[in-house]
Amino acid sequence: MDASFELLGAVIARLRATSAVTSYVGTHIYDKAPADSEGRVTVPFPYISNGPSTSIPDDYNCSDGEVVTIQLDVWSSGPGEAYSTAECRKICGAIQRALHGAELNLATNALVTLEWELTRIIEDRNPAIKHGVIQLSGAVELT
């Protein structure tokens, strides 16, 4: 099984099982957020979606491996804490705590490490939307 696909599935499962994350987003954790025919997202804020990912070979001695980098995007908008960046930052922090150093079981391959690399809060084209980016790096031993 593709290591990046398998790791992303385990990451999403962990987020869905982490109350500190679901207390903000509920079940709104997506590979790609649902949208209408014009590309407008049709789910309520806040939510988490999958961003770009990369995989590079990481072979060591006689072991095949990959380093998989996953980006998770946090989207927040509305009144109160969502109006500022507070809600977005809190969700990013909950994701970071849920995943940094997490020991996730993969069905086919073996996760060696999962590390939080960075969090960014960036401007969106729509000033009412707050956008957080969390980047994770996972070393996977291929089996």
Secondary structure, 3 states (H helix, E strand, C coil): CCHHHHHHHHHHHHHHCCHHHHHHHCCCEECCCCECCCCCECCCCCEEEEEEEEEEECCECCECEEEEEEEEEEEEECCHHHCCCHHHHHHHHHHHHHHCCCCCCCCCCEEEEEEEEEEEEEECCCCCEEEEEEEEEEEEECC
